[in-house]
Amino acid sequence: MDALGGFLAEAEGKRFQDGTWDCALMVAAWVERVQGIDGASPWRGRYATRIGWLRILKREGGIEAVIARGAALVGLKETTEPKRGDIGVARLPSGELMAGICIGGRWASAGARGLAAFVAEPVRVWRVQCRA
């Protein structure tokens, strides 16, 4: 099993919880696993509820700004061609934005019942490469 497959297998059993395992922290955990740097360090431990997360989003300028800042902290480069393992912000058919990991034609994210995979339109994407 490759690194992403192993990470997703571990993620399957985790339940969504704001501030512990949500879409942004799942993305950060994946990047930290392969790059060794926590891009969510500015927010980790600073919220534990949906209201706390919404306050961070308001202060930072939305989910796109949060993920962009985390990606910059890790040194990820933006791309317009998402590949398996890349991270990004994608728009669900409902119009809602979420952070996720590209798994081919879909995006994986932390869902209410564990790992969720969505067909979504990428809005912004950052290339993730495993360390040598």
Secondary structure as UniProt FT lines:
FT   HELIX           3..11
FT   TURN            12..13
FT   TURN            18..20
FT   HELIX           23..35
FT   TURN            39..45
FT   HELIX           50..60
FT   HELIX           63..74
FT   STRAND          77..79
FT   TURN            84..85
FT   STRAND          87..91
FT   TURN            93..94
FT   STRAND          97..102
FT   STRAND          107..111
FT   TURN            112..113
FT   STRAND          114..118
FT   STRAND          121..127
//
